[in-house]
Amino acid sequence: MKYKSQALLYPEHRLTQDQKETDRLDIMHKLTEVSLGGKLNLGPIPANAQRILDIGTGTGIWAIETGDRYPKAEILGNDLSPIQPKWVPPNVRFEVDNVEEDWTYHQPFDYIHCRMMGNAIRDWPRLNRQCFEHTRPGGWVEFIDLDLTWTSPDGSLQESHASKKFNNEFIKASREASIEPCPGLYLEGWMKDAGFKDVKAEKFVWPVGTWPKDKHLKEVGAWNYLQIMEGLEAFTYALFTRNLGMSKAEVEVICANIRKEIKNPAMHAMFHLHVAYGQKPEA
C-alpha cells in the first residue's frame, strides 16, 4: 500500500498526536474494554488463528494485549501515525499505512479488528469489502464504533445546552466534510452488504459522567468523562475553525461551557457504542 498520510489528506479531521492525545487513546481502550465486560473483542478469534490484523491500531495497545493472548498468531497493526512502542511481544509488529488505499496483502487474515475509526474513514462500504476480500474463508471481522448523538434518558440534556449544540454542530460539520461521525449505526448493514454471514450487532450505553446508579455504567461513565475531558479541544479546534469559520477564542468558550455542563451531575448525557462482527462464508 501507499504510505500517504491521512493527516495531509484530511487535515480538518486530524486529532493532534501529542502525548495528551496518545494518553486519551489508551483511555479509550480501557473504556471500551470496561464497556465490553473486560473483553478485548466480542467476535470469535479462532483458537488456531495465524494472522490477525488491527486496523487503525493507534498506540498499539489492543494488538499488544491480543499478541499476549495469542502467542502463536502473527498480529499486525497499521496506522497513519507511528506512535506505537518499540518493545512489543515478538509476534506483534506495526506498519504505517492508509487503509483507504488498495490493500496489497498476499496472505489472508483469520480475524480483522477495526475500532474507533469514525474520524478517519470516508468510504466505509469499501473498507468492509476490502476486509471481506482479505479474510480467509471461515474467518471473522469485527467493527467497534460509536453513534456520537448525545441524548439523555430523562430529558435532562436540552437542545439549549452548549453540549448538545456542540454535538449537533460536530455531526453536521463532519458530514459536510464527508466523514460519518456515527458509523456505529450502520456497521451491521455494511457488513451484510459486503457479504459477511451470521452478522451479530450489539449496542452499549456510554454515560457522560458518573450519574448512573448502576455500578457498571457508573464505571463506564467515569472513563468516558475522562476521555472527553482529555480530548475535547482535539475534537473541536480543527473542525470548528476550518469548517465552521470560528476563531480559536470562540472554540475555547464553547469548550469551557461544555466542561462546566458535563461536571453537573444533574445532566444525564449519554451516547452509544456499537459492535458488529461477522464471518466470511466458507469457500
Salt bridges, closest charged atoms under 4 A:
GLU12 OE2 - ARG122 NH2 2.95
GLU21 OE1 - ARG24 NE 2.93
ASP54 OD1 - HIS113 ND1 2.75
GLU65 OE1 - HIS29 NE2 3.31
GLU74 OE1 - ARG51 NH1 3.20
GLU74 OE2 - ARG93 NE 3.06
GLU101 OE2 - LYS4 NZ 3.76
ASP102 OD1 - ARG126 NH2 2.17
ASP110 OD1 - ARG136 NE 2.33
ASP154 OD2 - HIS268 ND1 2.58
GLU180 OE2 - ARG175 NH2 2.97
GLU188 OE2 - LYS192 NZ 3.16
GLU233 OE1 - ARG259 NH2 2.65
